[in-house]
Amino acid sequence: VQLVESGGGLVQAGGSLRLSCAASGFTIENYAIGWFRQAPGKEPEGVACISSSDGRTYYADSVKGRFTISRGNAKNTVYLQMNSLQPEDTAVYYCNAYRWPSHYWGQGTQVTVSS
């Protein structure tokens, strides 16, 4: 069982990145998926999540209107499209898969936004 994030990198302010969270060993569509981030010296922050039951999405106020979480079920992957990136979005981004009692985390991918 594994979650692997990818798609991070260095981007200028105003740019875009798409993060991927690929699952192996389980079917990701059966799990609620959340994206979290942690910047240096700061507490982890929930960014976005998508439910397993009805596909509802939820966003932190700080990213609402700029980030979009979506499922690519055919590829057992969840995406986080990030637009209009700002330096304050710089962090390590992690995806999480949750379905009681199972809970999986990826290793994280670094996103750095330069001003």
C-alpha contacts under 8 A as a table, 3 or more apart, distances in Angstrom:
res1	aa1	res2	aa2	distance
1	V	23	A	7.50
1	V	24	S	5.58
1	V	25	G	4.28
1	V	26	F	6.42
2	Q	23	A	5.73
2	Q	24	S	5.20
2	Q	25	G	6.45
2	Q	104	Y	7.41
2	Q	105	W	7.84
2	Q	106	G	7.10
3	L	21	C	6.37
3	L	22	A	5.57
3	L	23	A	4.65
3	L	24	S	6.57
3	L	95	C	7.51
3	L	96	N	7.85
3	L	104	Y	7.01
3	L	105	W	6.20
3	L	106	G	4.60
3	L	107	Q	7.62
4	V	20	S	7.85
4	V	21	C	5.50
4	V	22	A	5.20
4	V	23	A	6.59
4	V	106	G	5.16
4	V	107	Q	6.57
4	V	108	G	7.60
5	E	19	L	6.86
5	E	20	S	5.42
5	E	21	C	4.46
5	E	22	A	6.44
5	E	94	Y	6.94
5	E	95	C	6.88
5	E	106	G	6.17
5	E	107	Q	6.90
5	E	108	G	5.84
5	E	109	T	5.90
6	S	19	L	5.67
6	S	20	S	5.21
6	S	21	C	6.67
6	S	108	G	7.90
6	S	109	T	5.95
7	G	17	L	6.91
7	G	18	R	5.87
7	G	19	L	4.48
7	G	20	S	6.10
7	G	109	T	7.22
8	G	17	L	6.98
8	G	18	R	7.55
8	G	19	L	6.20
8	G	109	T	5.35
8	G	110	Q	5.24
8	G	111	V	4.87
8	G	112	T	7.87
9	G	17	L	7.92
9	G	109	T	7.96
9	G	110	Q	6.13
9	G	111	V	5.03
9	G	112	T	6.08
10	L	111	V	6.18
10	L	112	T	4.73
10	L	113	V	5.86
10	L	114	S	7.30
11	V	15	G	6.03
11	V	16	S	7.25
11	V	17	L	7.74
11	V	111	V	7.92
11	V	112	T	6.35
11	V	113	V	5.01
11	V	114	S	6.26
12	Q	15	G	5.56
12	Q	85	L	7.64
12	Q	86	Q	7.93
12	Q	113	V	5.38
12	Q	114	S	4.78
12	Q	115	S	6.16
13	A	84	S	6.92
13	A	85	L	5.38
13	A	86	Q	4.90
13	A	87	P	6.37
13	A	113	V	5.74
13	A	114	S	5.70
13	A	115	S	5.31
14	G	83	N	7.07
14	G	84	S	4.16
14	G	85	L	4.94
14	G	86	Q	6.30
15	G	83	N	6.18
15	G	84	S	5.44
15	G	85	L	5.49
16	S	81	Q	7.50
16	S	82	M	5.39
16	S	83	N	4.39
16	S	84	S	6.16
16	S	85	L	6.11
17	L	81	Q	6.20
17	L	82	M	5.25
17	L	83	N	6.73
18	R	79	Y	6.68
18	R	80	L	5.56
18	R	81	Q	4.38
18	R	82	M	5.88
19	L	79	Y	5.53
19	L	80	L	4.97
19	L	81	Q	6.39
19	L	82	M	7.81
20	S	77	T	6.59
20	S	78	V	5.86
20	S	79	Y	4.58
20	S	80	L	6.48
21	C	77	T	5.41
21	C	78	V	5.10
21	C	79	Y	6.17
21	C	95	C	6.30
21	C	106	G	7.82
22	A	75	K	7.77
22	A	76	N	6.11
22	A	77	T	4.41
22	A	78	V	6.63
23	A	26	F	6.62
23	A	27	T	7.19
23	A	28	I	6.17
23	A	76	N	5.83
23	A	77	T	6.17
24	S	27	T	7.52
24	S	76	N	7.67
27	T	30	N	5.91
27	T	31	Y	7.55
27	T	76	N	6.46
28	I	31	Y	5.40
28	I	32	A	7.99
28	I	33	I	7.94
28	I	73	N	7.43
28	I	76	N	5.58
28	I	77	T	6.84
28	I	78	V	7.91
28	I	97	A	7.41
29	E	32	A	7.64
29	E	52	S	6.08
29	E	71	R	7.62
29	E	73	N	6.28
29	E	76	N	7.15
30	N	52	S	5.49
30	N	53	S	7.78
30	N	99	R	7.45
31	Y	51	S	7.29
31	Y	52	S	5.14
31	Y	97	A	5.71
31	Y	98	Y	5.32
31	Y	99	R	5.18
32	A	49	C	7.16
32	A	50	I	5.79
32	A	51	S	4.55
32	A	52	S	4.68
32	A	97	A	5.74
32	A	98	Y	5.21
32	A	99	R	6.49
33	I	49	C	5.45
33	I	50	I	5.43
33	I	51	S	6.66
33	I	52	S	7.62
33	I	78	V	7.57
33	I	95	C	6.92
33	I	96	N	5.55
33	I	97	A	4.68
33	I	98	Y	6.42
34	G	46	G	7.36
34	G	47	V	7.43
34	G	48	A	5.66
34	G	49	C	4.00
34	G	50	I	6.47
34	G	95	C	5.60
34	G	96	N	5.09
34	G	97	A	6.60
35	W	46	G	6.29
35	W	47	V	5.44
35	W	48	A	5.26
35	W	49	C	6.12
35	W	80	L	7.74
35	W	93	Y	6.80
35	W	94	Y	5.65
35	W	95	C	4.49
35	W	96	N	6.33
36	F	44	P	6.72
36	F	45	E	5.49
36	F	46	G	4.40
36	F	47	V	5.14
36	F	48	A	7.16
36	F	93	Y	5.67
36	F	94	Y	5.14
36	F	95	C	6.21
36	F	96	N	7.69
37	R	44	P	5.63
37	R	45	E	5.34
37	R	46	G	6.56
37	R	47	V	6.78
37	R	91	A	5.79
37	R	92	V	5.39
37	R	93	Y	4.27
37	R	94	Y	5.93
38	Q	42	K	6.37
38	Q	43	E	6.24
38	Q	44	P	4.45
38	Q	45	E	6.21
38	Q	91	A	5.19
38	Q	92	V	5.37
38	Q	93	Y	6.66
39	A	42	K	5.37
39	A	43	E	7.38
39	A	44	P	7.35
39	A	90	T	6.42
39	A	91	A	4.17
39	A	92	V	6.35
40	P	91	A	7.09
46	G	60	A	6.64
47	V	59	Y	5.78
47	V	60	A	5.12
47	V	63	V	6.95
48	A	57	T	7.12
48	A	58	Y	5.43
48	A	59	Y	4.36
48	A	60	A	6.24
48	A	67	F	8.00
48	A	68	T	7.83
48	A	69	I	6.57
49	C	57	T	5.61
49	C	58	Y	5.32
49	C	59	Y	6.72
49	C	69	I	6.84
50	I	55	G	5.71
50	I	56	R	5.55
50	I	57	T	4.42
50	I	58	Y	6.52
50	I	69	I	6.84
50	I	70	S	7.30
51	S	54	D	6.16
51	S	55	G	4.90
51	S	56	R	5.38
51	S	57	T	6.53
52	S	55	G	5.82
57	T	69	I	7.10
59	Y	63	V	6.56
59	Y	64	K	5.59
59	Y	67	F	7.94
60	A	63	V	5.61
60	A	64	K	6.09
61	D	64	K	5.16
63	V	66	R	5.42
63	V	67	F	5.65
64	K	67	F	6.20
65	G	68	T	7.76
66	R	82	M	6.09
66	R	83	N	5.13
66	R	84	S	6.16
66	R	85	L	7.78
67	F	80	L	6.66
67	F	81	Q	5.45
67	F	82	M	4.47
67	F	83	N	6.05
68	T	79	Y	7.93
68	T	80	L	5.59
68	T	81	Q	5.03
68	T	82	M	6.62
69	I	78	V	7.20
69	I	79	Y	5.61
69	I	80	L	4.54
69	I	81	Q	6.37
70	S	78	V	5.75
70	S	79	Y	5.30
70	S	80	L	6.61
71	R	76	N	8.00
71	R	77	T	6.22
71	R	78	V	4.47
71	R	79	Y	6.22
72	G	75	K	5.66
72	G	76	N	6.31
72	G	77	T	5.19
72	G	78	V	5.70
72	G	79	Y	7.24
73	N	76	N	4.83
73	N	77	T	6.07
73	N	78	V	7.58
74	A	77	T	7.70
82	M	85	L	6.58
85	L	89	D	6.41
85	L	113	V	6.72
86	Q	89	D	5.43
86	Q	90	T	7.57
86	Q	113	V	6.01
86	Q	114	S	7.66
86	Q	115	S	7.44
87	P	90	T	5.58
87	P	112	T	7.27
87	P	113	V	4.67
87	P	114	S	5.72
87	P	115	S	6.04
88	E	113	V	7.61
89	D	111	V	7.53
89	D	112	T	7.44
89	D	113	V	6.72
90	T	110	Q	7.78
90	T	111	V	5.36
90	T	112	T	4.57
90	T	113	V	5.48
91	A	110	Q	6.07
91	A	111	V	5.51
91	A	112	T	6.61
92	V	108	G	5.87
92	V	109	T	5.40
92	V	110	Q	4.35
92	V	111	V	6.00
93	Y	108	G	5.24
93	Y	109	T	5.27
93	Y	110	Q	6.21
93	Y	111	V	7.01
94	Y	105	W	7.02
94	Y	106	G	5.88
94	Y	107	Q	6.67
94	Y	108	G	4.42
94	Y	109	T	6.63
95	C	105	W	5.96
95	C	106	G	5.65
95	C	108	G	7.20
96	N	103	H	7.14
96	N	104	Y	5.57
96	N	105	W	4.64
96	N	106	G	6.63
97	A	102	S	7.93
97	A	103	H	5.72
97	A	104	Y	5.09
97	A	105	W	6.60
98	Y	101	P	7.69
98	Y	102	S	5.86
98	Y	103	H	4.63
98	Y	104	Y	6.57
99	R	102	S	5.20
99	R	103	H	6.49
100	W	103	H	7.30
